[in-house]
């Protein structure tokens, strides 16, 4: 599972200061859904997060 990252790494990649932003994006369908492991931790595939970020930048959305 080394390709998966937690919320703090996602925050670094997207340059986001709070987890609330990610949760809000997820609930509104704007951000990719996480994988939830057996302990209840939210994990994302790092390549998918980076690809999502590039898509947003190409759309002109500043993160």
N, C-alpha and C positions, 0 to 999 in steps of 0.2 A: 504493500500500500504506500510505497514511497512516492508515488505520483500524486497522492492526496495531501491536501494541506488544510489546516484549521482556519478558523475565522480571523485570527490575528495576522496570519500570513496573507490572507485575502485582503485584509485591510491595508497592509503594506503595499501590495501590488496595485490596488486601486486608489491608494493615497486617501483613505477614508479614516476619519478620527474616531468614530463611534460604531459599535456593533449595531446600534439601532437603525442606522442607514441601511445596512445590508438586510436586516430583518424586514424593514419597511419595503425595500425593493422586492424581496422574495414574496411578501404577502400580496403585493400588487401585480406580481407576475413579470416584473421588469428584470429580475436577476435569475440566473440559473438555479435550479433546485439542488440542494446538497444531498450527498449520500449520508445517511445517519447510521453510525456504527452501533454495535451491540450495547455500548455504554451510553448511547444517546448523544454522542458528539456529532456536530455537523462537520462534514468534510467535503471538499470540492476537489475535482481533478484540476491540477495546476494549469495544464494546457488549455482546458476549457475556460478557466478564469481569464487567462491571458488572451485567448481568442475573443471572449466576450468584450474585454476591454478594447481590443483593436476594432471590433465592430462598432462600439460606441464612438470611438474617436473618428472612424470613417463617416459616421452619420453626423458628425459635427457636435456631438454631445461631449461636453467637457466634464471630466470627473474630478 
